[in-house]
Amino acid sequence: MTAHRPGARHCGIDAAMEIISGKWKVLILWALDERPRRFGELRRMIPGVTEKVLAAQLRELETDGILHREAHDEVPPRVEYSLTPLGAELNEALAPLGAWGGKHLVPEATA
């Protein structure tokens, strides 16, 4: 499955950046890397994101085929978000970028 958005694409980087653009999407992807998570859990894991923005970013990632939203038929309602195979592949592609940032931009922890 491949995500398709309207608009011109000039290269693979342009296409990928179109999917992960936005301040919070990469953090959402990393949060979902280990396991499915509920909305409130994601909000707590990503300090500073508002409910409105998180909901919008989740909808966009779902539309792009990067994550799956599963609503369980329970009372109270329970919704979980998880990565699709395409989302897991995107996370793998972002791993070297995260390693580079950690090496060059994050100060070493002091003992």
Order of alpha helices (4+ residues) and beta strands (2+ residues): alpha-alpha-beta-alpha-alpha-beta-beta-alpha
